[in-house]
Amino acid sequence: MYITTSSSALALLRASRSRIQPSLSSLSRTLPTPPLPPHSSQSLRSFSFSSAYQSLRRSAPRWSHGVHWKSPVSLTSQIRTVSPLIERLQRNFASMASENVFKGILTSLPKPGGGEFGKFYSLPALNDPRIEKLPYSIRILLESAIRNCDNFQVKKEDVEKIIDWENSSPKQVEIPFKPARVLLQDFTGVPAVVDLAAMRDAMNKLGSDSSKINPLVPVDLVIDHSVQVDVTRSENAVQANMEFEFQRNKERFAFLKWGSNAFHNMLVVPPGSGIVHQVNLEYLGRVVFNTDGILYPDSVVGTDSHTTMIDGLGVAGWGVGGIEAEATMLGQPMSMVLPGVVGFKLSGKLRNGVTATDLVLTVTQMLRKHGVVGKFVEFYGGGMGELSLADRATIANMSPEYGATMGFFPVDHVTLQYLKLTGRSDHTVAMIEAYLRANKMFVDYNEPQLERSYSSYLELDLADVEPCVSGPKRPHDRVPLREMKTDWHSCLDNKVGFKGFAVPKEAQEKKAKFTFHGQPAELKHGSVVIAAITSCTNTSNPSVMLGAALVAKKASELGLQVKPWVKTSLAPGSGVVTKYLLQSGLQKYFNQQGFHIVGYGCTTCIGNSGDLDESVASAISENDIVAAAVLSGNRNFEGRVHALTRANYLASPPLVVAYALAGTVDIDFEKDPIGVGKDGKNVYFRDIWPSTEEIAEVVQSSVLPEMFKSTYESITKGNPMWNELSVPGSKLYSWDPNSTYIHEPPYFQKMTMDPPGSHGVKDAYCLLNFGDSITTDHISPAGSIHKDSPAAKFLLERGVDRKDFNSYGSRRGNDEIMARGTFANIRIVNKLLNGEVGPKTVHIPTGEKLYVFDAAHKYKAEGHDTIVLAGAEYGSGSSRDWAAKGPMLLGVKAVIAKSFERIHRSNLVGMGIIPLCFKAGEDADSLGLTGHERFNIDLPSKISEIRPGQDVTVTTNTGKSFTCTVRFDTEVELEYFNHGGILPYVIRQLSKQ
């Protein structure tokens, strides 16, 4: 057994408690506890455990790995009373750890009534005036560095860099960061567990101990990405959709259940529990940890880009690639560039009828324009008191859409009120407030505010926000509601692009008449065929959810009815939503309008919208109708929501209901009636729109603390279908070569202990030539598998019926399918195809037009490397590691782009692909590159000769030569590249211990 000093010893001791389950049955439903890093050396060491200790490691099912959700007392201390053996081991391991450099500032935090909450590393005790001016988000990085400072993984110089943030951040200095925990959802969680299982096999093949591959920090995995909207407009929709979910995903779910038993420190929250970020906000988020008497701030990295939602609770959290998260699980510090921080001042108050969704779409547009990629955004100002915690979480959630690493809201009185609302105990909330105040991390707006330093500043008067939507193809293309009709007609006129469909004038009034289940129906350009209240962004916010229900109530009372061919759905982010909708008496009005609850998961927002009725689908396809989806989501990239909805608009839940009632986005809500009421009179938008006061009144009477307590006390009980899954108890996974869901990946199969070293690129062909804003949805779609695609062919050849294809997202545990699904988005635009849209490319040597996978396979068979040319914002969208794994498996050696999305660039490095940026003002077009050239990238063969961000020369066989910046941003990333990727690096490091 191997550990990483005392903090890792505690991680392993935490893990071991599942092996002594009979003694700890009363503690079986508790929450994760993070590692205790305070006085520990992080250098890896190996220990031989006694047979007595090994005998404790009996396999037993478990749900948790940490503290009771209402109590700050750590399970480690409770174990101490149960097992003297573990206590002795803990002392032994702690004595082997080196002392923390900053042990002198370890300070007691007294309780008001006597005694102490615990001890903490005190920032004020440093007596450094620079700390007072630091943004709160940077103070969290500072505290982590101080607490983990061992002069090995975290050095005293790193602490100084952070303290001197104002001067050091503009220099792009590198710092290590050790988050307290890792968050996964099942789409990204399955490949993560697949990789961990494959890494265990690799360790075995290298003659090392496979048990070294174990999470050393708590890992929470919430299964929320698999439910699809198969059944809607039915009281039985939740149960029916869950049955379909288990039929499709039984093998995946069983694999995750195996992982929760085979790997220590891993909590799996079963399907039907809620959306990962809402569960994190309402239940998993601690704000402050108390581990073995040491207090420190909660922090988390997650394999979903919207992990940032937790920033609204004052917890530092952001999305990382799956491969980076796996390294974090295994004890590697994250290497990051010390970010700049944009100070965003809020003032005033939202006007009557304006929602948090309108606010976040406005903020998103402002921050995209300002430019915040790779930066933190920290909100402050007098307007903060006017925003509920749920409103803040909505803004924080969409950090990926405005491009920031975090959208951070420091803890204040609003945060404390929310913690009490959601069932955190009074003792826990008192501890949180006392710690944050003592360590200068609490904002009290009743006291004078010291001026903090920020890298740049923005300001918004909340009164200036107006109702709006975003679309039709990007989240940051905001459209004021009053301009929507005009904007829609412009989109019909404009050439094909982010704001255009190029519909000829004479065809813009076309009507597609059809029969829907025996009744006449018609569609036009702009007709709404999907109306979905969905997504973590909005379903966690009672004001917009109850506001939407009030719209449904007013419409029902006036006699309005959503057309039956509109696919309506309501997918709450947690069971709490259902409780307060029932408490308010408003769920019945949702049902009357077709918005029955369909499940507890992401659904339409991630493309799990299910099929449209065949009659509707045929009417769209046969008449080339530009149909619309309106959803309360955070992503609306083309091809994501549904293959047949070319126009996709993000809107608040109340607006989703309003557009469903109108049946079209081609409407001016200020002037045009939504429909005709039962009295024969026109009904307008203003007739069904609730006031802010109406909504607040319902929220006050319907959202109660007991709802949160009862929901989350039962969350770990699972459901009958989950509990009946039978899984083996082995520590190594038995790969089934015939499985089309779980397959052993090839990354480590030929691995040796010697790193492959640095390499350039020679005579590579261009596999694809892209323009701007190629998203991870384009590179590695999560949605349905097209019937004619290479992935479909692969499945059919293995006896999988088309009805059982499921989605790409659900098959991310199988590299053979995901490689075939790379660049398989049906809306992808590749310049090599001269205007043709779709997942094909040109095989340059022969001129053949092939599916991208087939062309890549042909290049590999011929022994040719490939590269990808791209424009700005390459890899924006979801933090999808398969968008890097897939190209690597296709043989892509480098991507040359104008700019990269933060997480995707990191993922490329993690898979050994070279990211290069054109120089400012240059791109493929300006350099005269067509993609028909062969490319040489001149990189030194010795990694020691490469520096982060250095210039490299790219030449072509046509005589062109240009300079690019190599986007290895840190020394650690260079080391990953030298090893062929981050996971081979981790395996070699652990094997040496």
Secondary structure by P-SEA (a helix, b strand, c coil): cccccaaaaaaaaaaaccccccccccccbbbbbccccccccccbbbbbbcaaaaaabbbbbbccccccccccccaaaaaaaccaaaaaaaaaaaaacccccccccbbbbbcccccccccccccccccccccccccaaaaaaaaaaaaacccccccaaaaaaaaacccccccbbbbbbbbcbbbbccaaaaaaaaaaaaaaaaaaaacccccccccccbbbbbcccccccccccccaaaaaaaaaaaaacaaaaaaaaaaaaacccbbbbccccccaaaaaaacccccccccccbbbbbbbcccccccccccccccbbbbbcaaaaaaaaacccccccbbbbbbbbbcbbbcccccaaaaaaaaaaaaaaaccccbbbbbbccccccccaaaaaaaaaaccccccccccccccaaaaaaaaaacccaaaaaaaaaaaaaacccccccccccbbbbccccccccccccccccccccccccccccaaaaaaaaaaaccccccccccccccccbbbbbbccccccccccccccbbbbccccccccaaaaaaaaaaaaaaaaaccccccccbbbbbbccaaaaaaaaaaccaaaaaaaccccccccccccccccccccaaaaaaaaaaccbbbbbccccccccccccccccbbbbbcaaaaaaaaaacccccccccccccccccccccccccccccaaaaaaaaaacccaaaaaaaaaaccccccccccbbbbcccccccccccccccccccccccccccccbbbbccccccccccccccccccccccccccccaaaaaaaaaccccccccccccccccaaaaaaaccccccccccccccccccccccccccccccaaaaaaaaaaabbbbbbbbccccccccccaaaaaaaaaacccbbbcccccaaaaaaaaaabbbbbbcccccccccccccccbbbbbbbbccccccccbbbbbbbcccccccccccccccaaaaaaaaaccaaaaaaaaaaac
